[in-house]
Amino acid sequence: MPDTIPLDSASDFLQAVPYPFSFWLAVIVLFALLLETAFRLHVAWVKPAIAIYLTIGAWYLYNMVYDTPAYFFAIFPPGVIDQALYQVILFLVAFRLAVPAIAYAFTKGLVDCPGYPRYDPQQLMVLFKSLLGTWALIFVLGVSQIDFNILAIIWPPTSPYKIRMFERGAIGEGIDFLYSFASYVYLLVCALFGVLLAVGNKQLKTLSGTMIALTWPYFFYDRTRNTMLAVLLPGVVAYWLLTSGKLFRKVVFSVIIFMSLNTWFLLVMKARGGGGGVTMAAYTEKDQDLSEVKHQGLNMLEELCWIDLFVDSGALVLSPGARYFGELVNMVPRTIWPGKPRIGYDYAIARGLKNTNMQGEFVLATVSTGMIGQGVHNFGTFFGVIAAAVIMACWTGFLAKLWLQRDQLPRAALFMVGVGLTFNMGRDITLLVLWPFVFGYLGLRLYEAKVGKV
C-alpha cells in the first residue's frame, strides 16, 4: 500500500482498503476489557469504567468504521494511523492498570450496599421540589433577558431561530461568567428531572415527565448535541443502574433511544448544513431525506492522527501541562483575568483555522483534540497518553466513591450525571463539559453541611 492514497483515486479501490492490523488489535483489546467487566460488575469502579471504554470505542475506533479506512489512508501515511491506533491501545491498557489502585484510594473504607436502593418517596419529593424551585428561579431570570418570550423557550419550533436565555460571546467578558453559571445549573436541573423520572413513584414520574416536556425541547431543538446528551444520559443511566426492570425491557428501551437519537442528530446536522432555522421549523416532510446526511464530530481518531503528525513535524509545540492548566483555570472569569489562556488556539492555528482582518489575527473556530490527543498535546506521544489515562482513572475512582454512596439519593443522582457526562469527555477532558457536575457537587456539599453530614 502506498504512503497515501490520492483523494481522486477510483472509489471502488478506496472502498477496498482493508482495516490495518493495529485497528483489529485495538478492537480485541477493547472487547476483552468489556468482556472482563461482565464478570466484575460487583466492583465499584467497573460501572464508570464501562462508560470510559464505550467512550473510547465511539470516538476513536468507530471513527474508522464510520469514515472507512480509505478516508484515513487518503490523508495520512500508514505509520501515522498505526501510531494513533497503538496510542488508543496504550490508553486502554494504562487506564486498566491504573484504575484499581486509584479507585481504592477514593473508596477506602466504604462498603457496597447490595441490590437496588429504595429511596424514601418523601425524600424524592423534597428533591423534586428543590429542583423545581431552582428551575423556576433560573427560568424567570433567563426569560427576562429575552423580553419574556416564554413560548420560544418551552417550544422552540414556534420561533424561526434559536433563542437562548443566557446568550454570551465565545470569549467571555464582563458578567458572561454569570450567564455561563446559570446555563450550566439549568442543564443540571433539567437532567436530574430525568433521574427522578427513572426512580420515582407514579406521582413523581408524572411530575418529572411534565417538567421534561417543558424543559428538554430547549436543548433538543438546539445545534449543540453534547448538551442533548448531557440532559438525556443521566436518566438513561439511572434507569439501567437504579431500577430492577427486566434486562430485555432495558435493552429494547435503549435501542429505541439510540435509534431515535441517531435520527435526530442527523436532522441536527442537516439543519447545520442547510442554513435553515436552528429549530428545524423550516423543514417540511419532503425536505427530511437523511440518506445523504452524515454525522460530524465523531472523529477523534482523525484528530489524534493530525496531532501526532503536527508533533512529529514540529508544527505543534508540546506544552507540558499548559493545556490542562488552561482547562483548570477556565473557572476564573476573564473580567478578573483578562489574559486567561485561550484553550485550543494553538491547535486551531496548526489545523489552518487562523484568519486575519483589520482588527488583527483571530481563530475561525477551535477544534477538539480528543481525550487522548489532549494528553499528547500536553506531554507527548507516549507520556501524554498515559497522563490522559491516569486522569480518567481518577475520574472513574471519584465516580466509584459516589456509587458506593448511592443509598444517599443526592449522591446517587450526582453519579448518574457524572456517568452521563463521561461520553462528552471523549472530545476533551474539560470543565466546559463538567461544570454541571462541579456545580452539582458544590450544591451537594452545601446540602450535606446543612443537614450535618460529612
ROFI-9028 format. One record per residue (C-alpha): residue in three letters; residue number from 1; x, y, z. Coordinates in Angstrom, 2 decimals. Layout:
REM residues N
[node "ALA" NUM [X Y Z]]
...
REM end
This chain:
REM residues 454
[node "MET" 1 [0.00 0.00 0.00]]
[node "PRO" 2 [1.38 3.47 -0.87]]
[node "ASP" 3 [2.14 6.02 1.83]]
[node "THR" 4 [-1.09 7.82 0.99]]
[node "ILE" 5 [-3.88 7.18 -1.48]]
[node "PRO" 6 [-4.73 10.16 -3.70]]
[node "LEU" 7 [-8.12 11.63 -2.90]]
[node "ASP" 8 [-9.11 11.42 -6.57]]
[node "SER" 9 [-8.44 7.68 -6.82]]
[node "ALA" 10 [-11.19 5.38 -8.03]]
[node "SER" 11 [-13.90 4.98 -5.43]]
[node "ASP" 12 [-14.10 1.20 -5.76]]
[node "PHE" 13 [-10.38 0.96 -5.00]]
[node "LEU" 14 [-10.78 3.20 -1.98]]
[node "GLN" 15 [-13.65 1.14 -0.62]]
[node "ALA" 16 [-11.47 -1.98 -0.87]]
[node "VAL" 17 [-8.83 -0.60 1.51]]
[node "PRO" 18 [-8.62 -3.05 4.44]]
[node "TYR" 19 [-8.52 -2.18 8.12]]
[node "PRO" 20 [-4.95 -2.14 9.43]]
[node "PHE" 21 [-3.78 -4.77 11.91]]
[node "SER" 22 [-3.47 -2.10 14.61]]
[node "PHE" 23 [-7.20 -1.41 14.31]]
[node "TRP" 24 [-8.16 -5.04 14.86]]
[node "LEU" 25 [-5.75 -5.28 17.78]]
[node "ALA" 26 [-7.38 -2.22 19.36]]
[node "VAL" 27 [-10.82 -3.77 18.84]]
[node "ILE" 28 [-9.68 -7.01 20.50]]
[node "VAL" 29 [-8.25 -5.13 23.50]]
[node "LEU" 30 [-11.44 -3.09 23.90]]
[node "PHE" 31 [-13.64 -6.18 23.57]]
[node "ALA" 32 [-11.53 -8.06 26.14]]
[node "LEU" 33 [-11.85 -5.21 28.63]]
[node "LEU" 34 [-15.61 -5.01 28.12]]
[node "LEU" 35 [-15.88 -8.79 28.50]]
[node "GLU" 36 [-13.96 -8.56 31.76]]
[node "THR" 37 [-16.49 -6.07 33.13]]
[node "ALA" 38 [-19.26 -8.63 32.68]]
[node "PHE" 39 [-17.59 -10.77 35.36]]
[node "ARG" 40 [-16.70 -7.86 37.68]]
[node "LEU" 41 [-19.88 -5.81 37.85]]
[node "HIS" 42 [-19.79 -6.04 41.65]]
[node "VAL" 43 [-16.59 -3.94 41.70]]
[node "ALA" 44 [-17.32 -0.26 42.31]]
[node "TRP" 45 [-15.10 1.17 39.57]]
[node "VAL" 46 [-16.35 -1.15 36.84]]
[node "LYS" 47 [-19.58 0.68 36.00]]
[node "PRO" 48 [-17.95 4.06 35.32]]
[node "ALA" 49 [-15.10 2.22 33.58]]
[node "ILE" 50 [-17.61 0.78 31.12]]
[node "ALA" 51 [-18.54 4.36 30.24]]
[node "ILE" 52 [-14.86 5.09 29.56]]
[node "TYR" 53 [-14.48 2.02 27.34]]
[node "LEU" 54 [-17.62 2.86 25.34]]
[node "THR" 55 [-16.45 6.45 25.00]]
[node "ILE" 56 [-13.12 5.35 23.51]]
[node "GLY" 57 [-14.87 2.88 21.24]]
[node "ALA" 58 [-17.29 5.50 19.93]]
[node "TRP" 59 [-14.96 8.47 19.49]]
[node "TYR" 60 [-11.89 6.58 18.23]]
[node "LEU" 61 [-12.50 3.10 16.84]]
[node "TYR" 62 [-15.93 3.81 15.39]]
[node "ASN" 63 [-14.38 6.83 13.69]]
[node "MET" 64 [-12.51 4.50 11.33]]
[node "VAL" 65 [-15.58 2.31 10.81]]
[node "TYR" 66 [-17.84 5.26 10.03]]
[node "ASP" 67 [-15.43 7.14 7.77]]
[node "THR" 68 [-13.80 3.95 6.37]]
[node "PRO" 69 [-10.07 3.11 6.30]]
[node "ALA" 70 [-9.93 4.59 2.80]]
[node "TYR" 71 [-10.63 8.04 4.19]]
[node "PHE" 72 [-7.74 7.74 6.62]]
[node "PHE" 73 [-5.26 6.36 4.10]]
[node "ALA" 74 [-6.23 9.13 1.70]]
[node "ILE" 75 [-5.00 11.69 4.23]]
[node "PHE" 76 [-2.35 10.10 6.46]]
[node "PRO" 77 [0.64 7.80 5.95]]
[node "PRO" 78 [0.06 4.29 7.33]]
[node "GLY" 79 [2.66 4.89 10.05]]
[node "VAL" 80 [0.68 7.81 11.47]]
[node "ILE" 81 [-2.54 5.79 11.50]]
[node "ASP" 82 [-0.82 2.86 13.22]]
[node "GLN" 83 [0.72 5.21 15.78]]
[node "ALA" 84 [-2.67 6.65 16.66]]
[node "LEU" 85 [-4.29 3.23 17.00]]
[node "TYR" 86 [-1.46 1.94 19.18]]
[node "GLN" 87 [-1.94 5.02 21.34]]
[node "VAL" 88 [-5.58 4.02 21.77]]
[node "ILE" 89 [-4.39 0.59 22.92]]
[node "LEU" 90 [-1.85 2.19 25.26]]
[node "PHE" 91 [-4.58 4.36 26.76]]
[node "LEU" 92 [-6.86 1.37 27.38]]
[node "VAL" 93 [-4.07 -0.71 28.95]]
[node "ALA" 94 [-2.74 2.16 31.07]]
[node "PHE" 95 [-6.25 3.03 32.25]]
[node "ARG" 96 [-6.99 -0.59 33.20]]
[node "LEU" 97 [-3.72 -0.92 35.11]]
[node "ALA" 98 [-4.13 2.38 36.95]]
[node "VAL" 99 [-7.81 2.37 37.85]]
[node "PRO" 100 [-7.91 -0.33 40.61]]
[node "ALA" 101 [-5.33 1.38 42.83]]
[node "ILE" 102 [-6.68 4.86 42.19]]
[node "ALA" 103 [-10.27 3.77 42.79]]
[node "TYR" 104 [-9.19 2.06 46.03]]
[node "ALA" 105 [-7.70 5.36 47.23]]
[node "PHE" 106 [-11.05 7.06 46.61]]
[node "THR" 107 [-13.25 4.31 48.07]]
[node "LYS" 108 [-11.15 3.07 51.01]]
[node "GLY" 109 [-13.39 2.34 53.99]]
[node "LEU" 110 [-16.64 2.36 52.02]]
[node "VAL" 111 [-18.83 -0.73 51.86]]
[node "ASP" 112 [-21.11 -1.52 48.96]]
[node "CYS" 113 [-24.85 -1.85 49.50]]
[node "PRO" 114 [-26.18 -4.86 47.59]]
[node "GLY" 115 [-29.22 -4.71 45.37]]
[node "TYR" 116 [-31.17 -1.70 44.18]]
[node "PRO" 117 [-31.54 1.16 46.67]]
[node "ARG" 118 [-35.07 2.02 47.83]]
[node "TYR" 119 [-35.46 5.75 48.23]]
[node "ASP" 120 [-37.98 7.33 50.55]]
[node "PRO" 121 [-40.78 8.81 48.38]]
[node "GLN" 122 [-40.85 11.83 50.67]]
[node "GLN" 123 [-37.13 12.41 50.10]]
[node "LEU" 124 [-37.65 12.08 46.36]]
[node "MET" 125 [-40.40 14.68 46.52]]
[node "VAL" 126 [-38.20 17.05 48.51]]
[node "LEU" 127 [-35.52 16.77 45.83]]
[node "PHE" 128 [-38.09 17.38 43.11]]
[node "LYS" 129 [-39.40 20.50 44.84]]
[node "SER" 130 [-35.83 21.78 45.28]]
[node "LEU" 131 [-35.15 21.24 41.58]]
[node "LEU" 132 [-38.44 22.85 40.66]]
[node "GLY" 133 [-37.66 25.95 42.72]]
[node "THR" 134 [-34.18 26.23 41.22]]
[node "TRP" 135 [-35.56 25.77 37.72]]
[node "ALA" 136 [-38.24 28.44 38.25]]
[node "LEU" 137 [-35.70 30.98 39.51]]
[node "ILE" 138 [-33.28 30.45 36.60]]
[node "PHE" 139 [-36.14 30.32 34.09]]
[node "VAL" 140 [-37.56 33.66 35.20]]
[node "LEU" 141 [-34.12 35.26 35.14]]
[node "GLY" 142 [-33.47 33.75 31.71]]
[node "VAL" 143 [-36.67 34.80 30.00]]
[node "SER" 144 [-36.30 38.29 31.47]]
[node "GLN" 145 [-33.23 38.62 29.22]]
[node "ILE" 146 [-35.28 37.87 26.08]]
[node "ASP" 147 [-38.37 40.03 26.68]]
[node "PHE" 148 [-40.22 37.14 28.32]]
[node "ASN" 149 [-40.55 35.17 25.09]]
[node "ILE" 150 [-41.54 32.12 27.13]]
[node "LEU" 151 [-43.08 30.11 24.29]]
[node "ALA" 152 [-39.85 30.15 22.29]]
[node "ILE" 153 [-38.06 28.54 25.24]]
[node "ILE" 154 [-40.69 25.94 26.12]]
[node "TRP" 155 [-41.41 25.00 22.49]]
[node "PRO" 156 [-38.64 26.34 20.19]]
[node "PRO" 157 [-40.35 25.45 16.86]]
[node "THR" 158 [-42.62 28.45 17.43]]
[node "SER" 159 [-39.61 30.64 16.68]]
[node "PRO" 160 [-37.85 30.70 13.27]]
[node "TYR" 161 [-34.47 30.93 15.01]]
[node "LYS" 162 [-32.90 29.72 18.23]]
[node "ILE" 163 [-33.43 31.96 21.25]]
[node "ARG" 164 [-31.06 31.43 24.16]]
[node "MET" 165 [-31.85 32.53 27.67]]
[node "PHE" 166 [-28.26 33.32 28.57]]
[node "GLU" 167 [-26.51 34.37 25.38]]
[node "ARG" 168 [-22.81 35.15 25.67]]
[node "GLY" 169 [-19.80 35.57 23.42]]
[node "ALA" 170 [-17.31 32.86 22.53]]
[node "ILE" 171 [-14.73 34.59 24.72]]
[node "GLY" 172 [-16.45 35.54 27.96]]
[node "GLU" 173 [-16.28 39.12 29.08]]
[node "GLY" 174 [-17.99 41.23 31.74]]
[node "ILE" 175 [-20.70 39.24 33.53]]
[node "ASP" 176 [-20.68 36.44 30.94]]
[node "PHE" 177 [-19.42 34.05 33.63]]
[node "LEU" 178 [-22.73 34.55 35.47]]
[node "TYR" 179 [-24.62 33.64 32.30]]
[node "SER" 180 [-22.47 30.52 31.97]]
[node "PHE" 181 [-23.13 29.60 35.60]]
[node "ALA" 182 [-26.88 29.94 35.14]]
[node "SER" 183 [-26.91 27.88 31.93]]
[node "TYR" 184 [-24.86 25.05 33.47]]
[node "VAL" 185 [-27.07 24.87 36.56]]
[node "TYR" 186 [-30.15 24.95 34.35]]
[node "LEU" 187 [-28.81 21.97 32.38]]
[node "LEU" 188 [-28.04 20.12 35.62]]
[node "VAL" 189 [-31.55 20.65 36.98]]
[node "CYS" 190 [-33.19 19.53 33.75]]
[node "ALA" 191 [-31.00 16.41 33.60]]
[node "LEU" 192 [-31.98 15.49 37.17]]
[node "PHE" 193 [-35.66 15.53 36.18]]
[node "GLY" 194 [-34.74 12.52 34.04]]
[node "VAL" 195 [-33.16 10.74 37.00]]
[node "LEU" 196 [-36.29 11.30 39.10]]
[node "LEU" 197 [-38.42 10.00 36.23]]
[node "ALA" 198 [-36.45 6.76 36.36]]
[node "VAL" 199 [-36.52 6.17 40.13]]
[node "GLY" 200 [-39.72 7.90 41.26]]
[node "ASN" 201 [-43.15 6.51 42.06]]
[node "LYS" 202 [-46.17 7.05 39.80]]
[node "GLN" 203 [-46.88 10.55 41.09]]
[node "LEU" 204 [-43.26 11.65 40.79]]
[node "LYS" 205 [-42.96 10.13 37.32]]
[node "THR" 206 [-45.92 12.23 36.22]]
[node "LEU" 207 [-44.45 15.41 37.70]]
[node "SER" 208 [-40.95 14.74 36.36]]
[node "GLY" 209 [-42.31 13.78 32.95]]
[node "THR" 210 [-44.23 17.05 32.82]]
[node "MET" 211 [-41.09 19.05 33.61]]
[node "ILE" 212 [-39.15 17.10 30.98]]
[node "ALA" 213 [-41.78 18.00 28.40]]
[node "LEU" 214 [-41.45 21.67 29.37]]
[node "THR" 215 [-37.65 21.85 29.58]]
[node "TRP" 216 [-35.95 19.35 27.27]]
[node "PRO" 217 [-37.16 20.82 23.93]]
[node "TYR" 218 [-34.99 23.85 24.71]]
[node "PHE" 219 [-31.93 21.56 24.41]]
[node "PHE" 220 [-33.09 19.20 21.70]]
[node "TYR" 221 [-34.05 21.94 19.25]]
[node "ASP" 222 [-30.57 23.40 19.53]]
[node "ARG" 223 [-27.49 22.81 17.37]]
[node "THR" 224 [-25.45 21.50 20.31]]
[node "ARG" 225 [-25.50 17.72 20.51]]
[node "ASN" 226 [-23.35 17.47 23.63]]
[node "THR" 227 [-25.97 19.30 25.71]]
[node "MET" 228 [-28.64 16.96 24.35]]
[node "LEU" 229 [-26.61 14.01 25.57]]
[node "ALA" 230 [-25.86 15.72 28.88]]
[node "VAL" 231 [-29.54 16.21 29.64]]
[node "LEU" 232 [-30.65 12.76 28.42]]
[node "LEU" 233 [-27.99 10.27 29.52]]
[node "PRO" 234 [-28.23 10.65 33.35]]
[node "GLY" 235 [-31.84 9.45 33.25]]
[node "VAL" 236 [-30.95 6.55 30.95]]
[node "VAL" 237 [-28.08 5.52 33.22]]
[node "ALA" 238 [-30.38 5.76 36.27]]
[node "TYR" 239 [-32.91 3.51 34.54]]
[node "TRP" 240 [-30.21 0.90 33.95]]
[node "LEU" 241 [-28.50 1.04 37.33]]
[node "LEU" 242 [-31.14 2.07 39.86]]
[node "THR" 243 [-34.24 0.20 38.72]]
[node "SER" 244 [-34.99 -3.51 38.83]]
[node "GLY" 245 [-36.75 -3.80 35.48]]
[node "LYS" 246 [-36.19 -6.77 33.22]]
[node "LEU" 247 [-33.00 -6.76 31.18]]
[node "PHE" 248 [-34.88 -7.30 27.92]]
[node "ARG" 249 [-37.04 -4.26 28.57]]
[node "LYS" 250 [-34.00 -2.13 29.31]]
[node "VAL" 251 [-32.28 -3.28 26.12]]
[node "VAL" 252 [-35.34 -2.53 24.00]]
[node "PHE" 253 [-35.69 0.88 25.63]]
[node "SER" 254 [-32.04 1.68 24.96]]
[node "VAL" 255 [-32.25 0.58 21.32]]
[node "ILE" 256 [-35.27 2.81 20.77]]
[node "ILE" 257 [-33.48 5.73 22.42]]
[node "PHE" 258 [-30.36 5.15 20.31]]
[node "MET" 259 [-32.27 4.89 17.02]]
[node "SER" 260 [-34.32 7.99 17.82]]
[node "LEU" 261 [-31.23 9.92 18.86]]
[node "ASN" 262 [-29.37 8.86 15.73]]
[node "THR" 263 [-32.18 10.15 13.52]]
[node "TRP" 264 [-32.49 13.36 15.48]]
[node "PHE" 265 [-28.75 14.03 15.29]]
[node "LEU" 266 [-28.90 13.60 11.51]]
[node "LEU" 267 [-31.65 16.21 11.45]]
[node "VAL" 268 [-29.44 18.47 13.52]]
[node "MET" 269 [-26.60 18.02 11.03]]
[node "LYS" 270 [-28.96 18.81 8.16]]
[node "ALA" 271 [-30.11 21.95 9.97]]
[node "ARG" 272 [-26.48 22.99 10.39]]
[node "GLY" 273 [-25.54 22.36 6.78]]
[node "GLY" 274 [-28.70 23.63 5.12]]
[node "GLY" 275 [-28.70 27.08 6.65]]
[node "GLY" 276 [-32.28 26.66 7.81]]
[node "GLY" 277 [-33.73 27.70 11.12]]
[node "VAL" 278 [-31.90 26.18 14.06]]
[node "THR" 279 [-35.17 24.90 15.47]]
[node "MET" 280 [-35.83 23.00 12.21]]
[node "ALA" 281 [-39.20 24.72 11.99]]
[node "ALA" 282 [-38.48 25.39 8.31]]
[node "TYR" 283 [-38.32 21.70 7.41]]
[node "THR" 284 [-41.18 20.06 5.55]]
[node "GLU" 285 [-41.77 16.37 5.02]]
[node "LYS" 286 [-40.14 16.38 1.57]]
[node "ASP" 287 [-37.07 18.14 3.00]]
[node "GLN" 288 [-36.29 15.43 5.52]]
[node "ASP" 289 [-34.38 12.96 3.34]]
[node "LEU" 290 [-31.45 11.99 5.55]]
[node "SER" 291 [-29.82 9.43 3.26]]
[node "GLU" 292 [-27.06 11.84 2.25]]
[node "VAL" 293 [-26.53 13.33 5.71]]
[node "LYS" 294 [-23.56 12.20 7.81]]
[node "HIS" 295 [-22.73 12.66 11.44]]
[node "GLN" 296 [-19.86 15.05 12.03]]
[node "GLY" 297 [-17.55 15.26 15.01]]
[node "LEU" 298 [-17.06 11.57 15.82]]
[node "ASN" 299 [-13.52 11.95 14.50]]
[node "MET" 300 [-11.18 11.92 17.47]]
[node "LEU" 301 [-9.01 9.23 15.87]]
[node "GLU" 302 [-8.56 11.55 12.91]]
[node "GLU" 303 [-7.66 14.44 15.22]]
[node "LEU" 304 [-5.21 12.18 17.04]]
[node "CYS" 305 [-3.54 11.44 13.70]]
[node "TRP" 306 [-3.29 15.16 12.97]]
[node "ILE" 307 [-1.84 15.87 16.41]]
[node "ASP" 308 [0.78 13.12 16.05]]
[node "LEU" 309 [1.64 14.45 12.59]]
[node "PHE" 310 [1.99 18.02 13.87]]
[node "VAL" 311 [4.00 17.00 16.93]]
[node "ASP" 312 [6.39 14.85 14.90]]
[node "SER" 313 [6.89 17.64 12.33]]
[node "GLY" 314 [7.25 20.40 14.91]]
[node "ALA" 315 [4.18 22.28 13.66]]
[node "LEU" 316 [2.60 21.83 17.10]]
[node "VAL" 317 [4.88 22.52 20.06]]
[node "LEU" 318 [4.30 20.47 23.18]]
[node "SER" 319 [3.01 22.47 26.13]]
[node "PRO" 320 [3.85 20.34 29.18]]
[node "GLY" 321 [0.72 20.64 31.29]]
[node "ALA" 322 [-0.26 24.02 29.79]]
[node "ARG" 323 [-3.37 22.72 28.03]]
[node "TYR" 324 [-4.59 21.00 31.21]]
[node "PHE" 325 [-3.75 24.15 33.19]]
[node "GLY" 326 [-5.82 26.20 30.77]]
[node "GLU" 327 [-8.77 23.87 31.29]]
[node "LEU" 328 [-8.36 24.10 35.06]]
[node "VAL" 329 [-8.23 27.90 35.26]]
[node "ASN" 330 [-11.19 28.17 32.91]]
[node "MET" 331 [-13.20 28.80 36.09]]
[node "VAL" 332 [-11.58 32.23 36.53]]
[node "PRO" 333 [-13.76 34.92 34.91]]
[node "ARG" 334 [-11.99 36.80 32.14]]
[node "THR" 335 [-13.12 40.00 33.87]]
[node "ILE" 336 [-10.75 39.14 36.70]]
[node "TRP" 337 [-8.00 37.68 34.49]]
[node "PRO" 338 [-8.12 39.30 31.02]]
[node "GLY" 339 [-5.07 37.29 29.93]]
[node "LYS" 340 [-6.56 33.91 30.81]]
[node "PRO" 341 [-5.30 31.21 28.40]]
[node "ARG" 342 [-7.45 30.68 25.34]]
[node "ILE" 343 [-7.98 26.96 25.14]]
[node "GLY" 344 [-7.12 25.25 21.86]]
[node "TYR" 345 [-5.97 28.28 19.89]]
[node "ASP" 346 [-2.54 26.84 19.04]]
[node "TYR" 347 [-4.07 23.62 17.73]]
[node "ALA" 348 [-6.66 25.54 15.72]]
[node "ILE" 349 [-3.84 27.51 14.11]]
[node "ALA" 350 [-1.99 24.29 13.29]]
[node "ARG" 351 [-5.19 23.00 11.67]]
[node "GLY" 352 [-5.27 26.07 9.43]]
[node "LEU" 353 [-8.10 27.95 11.11]]
[node "LYS" 354 [-6.29 31.24 11.59]]
[node "ASN" 355 [-7.57 34.28 9.74]]
[node "THR" 356 [-6.73 37.96 9.60]]
[node "ASN" 357 [-8.83 41.08 9.23]]
[node "MET" 358 [-8.45 44.77 10.02]]
[node "GLN" 359 [-8.63 44.04 13.74]]
[node "GLY" 360 [-5.75 41.57 13.53]]
[node "GLU" 361 [-5.37 37.80 13.68]]
[node "PHE" 362 [-8.12 35.58 15.01]]
[node "VAL" 363 [-9.18 31.92 15.01]]
[node "LEU" 364 [-12.23 30.95 12.98]]
[node "ALA" 365 [-13.08 28.06 15.31]]
[node "THR" 366 [-11.40 25.79 17.82]]
[node "VAL" 367 [-11.08 22.05 17.20]]
[node "SER" 368 [-11.48 19.36 19.83]]
[node "THR" 369 [-8.30 17.36 20.32]]
[node "GLY" 370 [-9.97 14.33 21.91]]
[node "MET" 371 [-9.41 12.68 25.26]]
[node "ILE" 372 [-6.17 11.05 24.11]]
[node "GLY" 373 [-5.00 13.78 21.75]]
[node "GLN" 374 [-5.28 16.33 24.54]]
[node "GLY" 375 [-2.78 14.32 26.56]]
[node "VAL" 376 [-0.44 14.06 23.57]]
[node "HIS" 377 [-0.64 17.84 23.14]]
[node "ASN" 378 [0.43 18.24 26.78]]
[node "PHE" 379 [3.09 15.57 27.32]]
[node "GLY" 380 [3.91 13.91 24.03]]
[node "THR" 381 [3.04 10.81 22.08]]
[node "PHE" 382 [3.79 8.33 24.90]]
[node "PHE" 383 [3.60 10.02 28.30]]
[node "GLY" 384 [0.70 12.17 27.14]]
[node "VAL" 385 [-1.39 9.05 26.51]]
[node "ILE" 386 [-0.57 7.73 29.98]]
[node "ALA" 387 [-1.40 11.12 31.53]]
[node "ALA" 388 [-4.85 11.08 29.92]]
[node "ALA" 389 [-5.42 7.51 31.14]]
[node "VAL" 390 [-4.46 8.41 34.71]]
[node "ILE" 391 [-6.76 11.46 34.70]]
[node "MET" 392 [-9.67 9.33 33.54]]
[node "ALA" 393 [-8.79 6.69 36.15]]
[node "CYS" 394 [-9.07 9.43 38.80]]
[node "TRP" 395 [-12.44 10.45 37.38]]
[node "THR" 396 [-13.54 6.80 37.50]]
[node "GLY" 397 [-12.36 6.48 41.10]]
[node "PHE" 398 [-14.36 9.52 42.16]]
[node "LEU" 399 [-17.47 8.17 40.46]]
[node "ALA" 400 [-16.87 4.82 42.14]]
[node "LYS" 401 [-16.99 6.58 45.51]]
[node "LEU" 402 [-20.34 8.14 44.64]]
[node "TRP" 403 [-21.61 4.75 43.51]]
[node "LEU" 404 [-20.79 3.16 46.85]]
[node "GLN" 405 [-22.75 6.01 48.49]]
[node "ARG" 406 [-25.80 5.56 46.26]]
[node "ASP" 407 [-28.04 4.84 49.26]]
[node "GLN" 408 [-27.91 8.65 49.68]]
[node "LEU" 409 [-30.16 9.97 46.93]]
[node "PRO" 410 [-28.24 13.19 46.13]]
[node "ARG" 411 [-25.00 11.25 45.66]]
[node "ALA" 412 [-26.71 8.65 43.51]]
[node "ALA" 413 [-28.15 11.42 41.34]]
[node "LEU" 414 [-24.73 13.07 41.02]]
[node "PHE" 415 [-23.22 9.72 39.99]]
[node "MET" 416 [-25.74 9.48 37.16]]
[node "VAL" 417 [-24.86 12.99 36.00]]
[node "GLY" 418 [-21.15 12.15 36.07]]
[node "VAL" 419 [-21.53 8.96 34.06]]
[node "GLY" 420 [-23.81 10.78 31.65]]
[node "LEU" 421 [-21.18 13.48 31.06]]
[node "THR" 422 [-18.35 10.98 30.57]]
[node "PHE" 423 [-19.21 10.39 26.92]]
[node "ASN" 424 [-18.83 14.10 26.14]]
[node "MET" 425 [-15.34 14.00 27.67]]
[node "GLY" 426 [-14.28 11.91 24.68]]
[node "ARG" 427 [-13.86 15.18 22.76]]
[node "ASP" 428 [-11.81 16.82 25.52]]
[node "ILE" 429 [-11.24 16.46 29.26]]
[node "THR" 430 [-12.55 19.88 30.14]]
[node "LEU" 431 [-14.55 21.77 32.72]]
[node "LEU" 432 [-16.66 23.07 29.85]]
[node "VAL" 433 [-18.21 19.59 29.91]]
[node "LEU" 434 [-18.03 19.00 33.66]]
[node "TRP" 435 [-19.41 22.28 35.02]]
[node "PRO" 436 [-22.91 20.80 35.64]]
[node "PHE" 437 [-21.25 18.07 37.70]]
[node "VAL" 438 [-19.00 20.54 39.55]]
[node "PHE" 439 [-21.89 22.81 40.48]]
[node "GLY" 440 [-23.94 19.77 41.45]]
[node "TYR" 441 [-21.17 18.58 43.74]]
[node "LEU" 442 [-20.84 22.01 45.36]]
[node "GLY" 443 [-24.59 22.04 45.93]]
[node "LEU" 444 [-24.38 18.55 47.39]]
[node "ARG" 445 [-21.69 19.58 49.87]]
[node "LEU" 446 [-23.66 22.65 50.94]]
[node "TYR" 447 [-26.73 20.48 51.47]]
[node "GLU" 448 [-24.81 17.91 53.48]]
[node "ALA" 449 [-23.19 20.60 55.60]]
[node "LYS" 450 [-26.65 21.99 56.33]]
[node "VAL" 451 [-28.09 18.65 57.43]]
[node "GLY" 452 [-24.95 17.70 59.33]]
[node "LYS" 453 [-23.49 15.02 57.06]]
[node "VAL" 454 [-19.79 14.68 56.40]]
REM end
